[in-house]
Amino acid sequence: MIFLDAFIIMTLFFLTIPAVCGYYAHSRGRSFWFWFAIGTFLPVIAHIILLFLPKITNEADDFENELATLRLELGIAGTLSEKNENTKINKLLKLEKQKVRFEVKEINQRKVVEIFVNGINLQYLVRNIEDSASNNYEGIPLPLFNPTSLHLLGEPDADYSDNESRSALLICKSDSYFRSAMMAKIQVERKYVIWHSFQRNQKPDNQYEALHFVFNKIQYMNALDQVQQQIAVS
């Protein structure tokens, strides 16, 4: 009985060595069980090899972790899980992901930013829904794309939003100052950015229900960064 106890204790002791090796390998982005097996037969050599192997990182995960940490520190949107309770959002997340582009345009000696989805100007996509040429739109002002602005990240600018926290994405050209705009709710998830619940703030109706977009967040953030660079040099 004493020998059995001693055998069990010794076995557990020797298994801790490959377990530590496997855990260390896993923390550096490598297979736990592969290095557990190597550590079982070559414990010292396995540890030495791991010390000199570079850490395997996932750039997308690093980006997400950095972004989530930043938003937690600033207390802003963008840390929601895809598994939220909103059935509509869950359905939207299953749709094909779009690509967004923001482009600085000069109109009547004023610069605005126009939005393109899959290479198509958002103005045309909205007009197709409206089936009318009476609503003429233009892009939104440059200040909404300042690095400190969260207008396109779920925290709309107070001067360009409605009482349901929609963000203005297009401004009616007929307005001499901001009064009427095409707006949408912008929801930032862990991996995606969703534009939904489109609405004209002065003429609310349900004709825009079919208008919604889901973007990969990395591509979306890169597009915002690119237009900010354009604005900086324009």
C-alpha positions, -999 to 999 in steps of 0.1 A, spaced: 0 0 0 29 23 8 45 16 -25 12 23 -43 9 57 -26 45 65 -34 39 55 -70 8 77 -73 26 107 -58 57 103 -80 34 99 -111 15 131 -103 48 149 -96 63 139 -129 31 148 -148 32 184 -135 64 190 -155 48 184 -189 16 201 -177 36 232 -170 53 229 -203 20 226 -221 4 255 -202 34 277 -211 32 267 -247 -5 275 -248 1 309 -233 24 316 -262 -2 306 -288 9 270 -293 -8 236 -288 -11 225 -251 -12 187 -259 16 187 -284 40 203 -259 26 183 -231 36 151 -250 71 165 -258 75 177 -222 67 142 -210 97 126 -227 120 157 -230 110 180 -202 141 201 -200 147 204 -237 111 212 -244 112 241 -219 144 254 -234 130 252 -270 99 271 -259 120 299 -244 135 306 -278 104 302 -300 85 334 -309 51 340 -295 23 333 -319 -3 361 -319 -35 367 -338 -35 403 -351 -73 404 -352 -75 393 -316 -49 419 -305 -69 446 -323 -101 435 -306 -85 433 -272 -69 467 -276 -101 483 -288 -123 467 -261 -98 479 -234 -98 514 -248 -136 516 -249 -138 503 -213 -114 529 -202 -133 557 -219 -167 543 -210 -180 543 -246 -198 519 -268 -182 490 -286 -179 462 -260 -212 444 -266 -212 407 -273 -227 394 -306 -250 372 -284 -272 400 -272 -309 397 -266 -319 418 -296 -334 393 -321 -332 418 -349 -295 424 -344 -289 386 -343 -306 382 -376 -286 410 -391 -253 394 -380 -261 364 -402 -262 386 -433 -234 390 -458 -209 415 -445 -205 448 -465 -175 470 -471 -177 507 -463 -157 536 -477 -157 573 -466 -146 599 -492 -140 636 -489 -159 656 -515 -161 693 -522 -196 707 -529 -202 744 -535 -169 752 -519 -178 731 -489 -162 698 -480 -183 669 -468 -177 632 -464 -197 609 -486 -203 572 -477 -200 543 -501 -212 508 -494 -196 481 -516 -185 510 -539 -221 524 -542 -228 559 -529 -252 557 -499 -273 584 -516 -282 561 -545 -291 532 -522 -314 555 -502 -330 569 -534 -337 534 -546 -356 527 -514 -375 560 -517 -382 556 -554 -382 594 -556 -359 621 -569 -374 648 -547 -350 641 -518 -315 654 -526 -288 644 -502 -252 652 -496 -225 639 -473 -220 648 -436 -196 675 -422 -160 668 -417 -160 675 -379 -181 643 -374 -150 624 -385 -126 640 -360 -105 613 -341 -124 623 -309 -158 620 -325 -179 589 -319 -206 598 -343 -199 568 -365 -193 545 -335 -227 545 -318 -224 578 -299 -240 603 -323 -231 640 -322 -259 659 -304 -264 683 -333 -267 655 -358 -289 629 -341 -325 623 -331 -342 614 -299 -336 577 -305 -298 581 -308 -296 577 -345 -266 592 -363 -270 614 -394 -254 598 -424 -268 620 -452 -280 656 -450 -308 670 -472 -294 695 -497 -325 716 -495 -317 727 -459 -297 759 -456 -287 745 -422 -291 711 -406 -327 702 -401 -335 671 -421 -313 641 -426 -312 604 -433 -302 587 -400 -295 552 -387 -288 535 -355 -251 524 -353 -244 494 -331 -208 484 -324 -204 447 -316 -172 429 -308 -165 419 -344 -190 439 -364 -205 473 -369 -242 474 -377 -263 502 -393 -300 497 -389 -333 514 -383 -328 540 -410 -352 569 -408 -357 605 -421 -358 625 -389 -384 649 -403 -406 623 -420 -406 591 -400 -421 561 -418 -413 524 -423 -402 524 -459 -365 521 -449 -369 488 -430 -351 469 -457 -321 492 -455 -294 478 -432 -257 470 -433 -232 449 -414 -195 457 -416 -165 439 -404 -152 461 -376 -115 460 -386 -124 470 -421 -147 497 -407 -121 511 -384 -95 512 -411 -120 531 -434 -125 557 -406 -87 560 -401 -82 565 -439 -107 593 -441 -93 610 -410 -59 610 -428 -76 625 -459 -92 652 -438 -59 660 -421 -41 667 -454 -70 683 -472 
